[in-house]
């Protein structure tokens, strides 16, 4: 799943690079024809780049939000949730004097020998 998302983002970046080249070409042609000044071309290019960055960050946030929502709907446990539960279990085992999984594994290995 992450691979698909990564490929989609890379495709978007590739499209952006091609678009940037095309924009530079078009703006260059307009300057050569005298339709706009070099300064106007630079300002337009800067605005397009800034707008592109803003849109990319927004899209990135949207993808992250969608992915989080998908994970929540799929009832998968996150790493943070797992670590929290492991810590709680270890604390309970310590409080009750119950052996942890690690010590149980050691005892089972020793009894098999």
N, C-alpha and C positions, 0 to 999 in steps of 0.2 A: 504494500500500500504506500509506504513512504517512497519507494522507488518511483511509483507513478507520479506522485506529487512533485518529487525532485525533477523528473523529466519534464513535467508541465512547466515548472518554474524556469528550467534551462531553456525550453523552447521559447518562453516569453522573453527571456534575456536575449536570445538570439534574434528574435523578431525586433526587439528594441534596437539592437546594434545595426541591423539592416535598415530599419526606419531612420536611425540617426544619419547613416550614410546618405540615404535618399533625401532627407531634409537638407543636409549640407549641400548636396548637389543642386537641389531646387533653389535654395537661397543663393548659391553661387551664380546660377543662371539669371536670377532676378537682378542681382547686383550688376552682372555683365550687361544686361539689357537696359540698365539704368532705371528700373522700376522701383528699386529700393536702394538705400545707401548701405555701405559696408557696416556702418554702426547699427542701422536698423536690422540688418541680417544677424549681427552678433547678438543683439538684444532679443530678437525672435528665437534664435537658437538657444540662448540661455533660458528663456521662458519655457520653451518646449522641454528642455532637459529637466528643469525644476519641476514642471508639471508631471513629467514622466516619473521622476523620483517619488513624488508625492503619491501618484497612482500606484506605483510599485509597492510602496510601504503599506498603503491601504489594502491592496490585494493580498500582500503577505499576511497582514493581520486577519483578513477575512478567511484565508486558507487555514491559518492556525486556529481560529475560532471554530471553523467547520470541522476541522480534524478533532479538536477537543470534544465537540458535540457528538461526533461519530463514535469516539471512544466511550463516552458516557452512555450512549445508547446501546453499545455492544456489551455492556456490563463487564468490561475488563478492569482488572485492578491495576492502578498506576504504581510505579516504583515507589513513590512517596507513601502511598497507602500501605503497600506491603512492608516497607521499612518501619512504619508506625506500628503496624500490627505485630511485627517481629519484636520490636522494643517492648510493647505491652506484654506479650507472652513471656519474654525473658524476665521482665519485672515481676510478673505473677509467679513464675516458676521460682524465682529467687525468694519471694515473700512466703511461698508455701513450702519451700524446701524440696520441691519436685525437681528431679534431674532434667537438665535440658537435653535436647536432641543430640548435641555433641557428646555429652557424657553418656547417654544411652548407647550411642554408636560405639563408643570406646568399650563399654561394659559388654556389649554383644560380641564384639570382636574378640575380647579376652576370653569369654565363655566358650567360644567356638574352638579355641586352640586347645 
